[in-house]
Amino acid sequence: MRRIHLLLLVPFLFLAGCTTYTYQGRITAMDSSQVEREVIVAWSKTDPWIGEPKADAIVLRTACGAPVTYDEKETGIFFFGVPGSDIPLRPELQKSQHVLCGQVVGHTRVEEIGAGKLKLEILCSPKAGRFVGSKRRYLKARNVPYEFDITETKEWSFLGQDVVLPSPVCNATSP
């Protein structure tokens, strides 16, 4: 009787299995404090045997800085800042409820992005000053996209797995 249960269970384990892809790229660039830092962009995608692939948001991490998240919307993949905390390069990027601070160039869905070149825009700077509660840092705003070489790692598992995205190391002596 136990063999029958085991034989019935094995196919379901394979059907529940999935492949997890982790994507990442690294550059060294100026941050919003005018300090050269290591920057990592990363995200993961899960491709189940049954169902549609699902991708997490794209996360941009600058050493000694705040993570920036690029979320998928109907018209693209965007980084929205906080009014009053993030200052846009151009006034038209400021909306009443949000600030458009960046986007992924050439893609509208995270699931479609794979290994290769990835271009990200940063169109805002974090507000600076002595009355700002905490000093936020991320990549320096500019009108030209940053380009990352994205690599892919692939791992298969029966029940999925938690993905730990890489973070750059913050040198404690850095400003």
JOWOMO-V166800 format. One record per backbone hydrogen bond with DSSP energy under -1.0 kcal/mol. CO is the residue of the C=O (numbers start at 0). NH is the residue of the N-H. Records with the same first field share a line. If there is no record, write none. Layout:
CO = NH  NH
This chain:
0 = 4
1 = 5
2 = 6
3 = 7
4 = 8
5 = 9
8 = 12
9 = 13
10 = 14
11 = 15
16 = 48
17 = 156
18 = 46
19 = 154
20 = 44
21 = 152
22 = 42
23 = 150
24 = 40
26 = 38
28 = 36
29 = 139
30 = 33
34 = 30
36 = 28
37 = 62
38 = 26
39 = 60
40 = 24
41 = 58
42 = 22
43 = 55
44 = 20
45 = 53
46 = 18
53 = 45
57 = 69
58 = 41
59 = 67
60 = 39
61 = 64
67 = 59
69 = 57
70 = 77
75 = 72
76 = 103
77 = 70
78 = 100
80 = 98
81 = 84  85
84 = 126
86 = 124
89 = 92
90 = 93
92 = 99
97 = 94
98 = 80
100 = 122
101 = 78
102 = 120
109 = 112
115 = 149
117 = 147
118 = 104
119 = 145
121 = 141
122 = 88
124 = 86
128 = 131
136 = 65
137 = 31
145 = 119
147 = 117
149 = 115
150 = 23
152 = 21
154 = 19
156 = 17
170 = 173
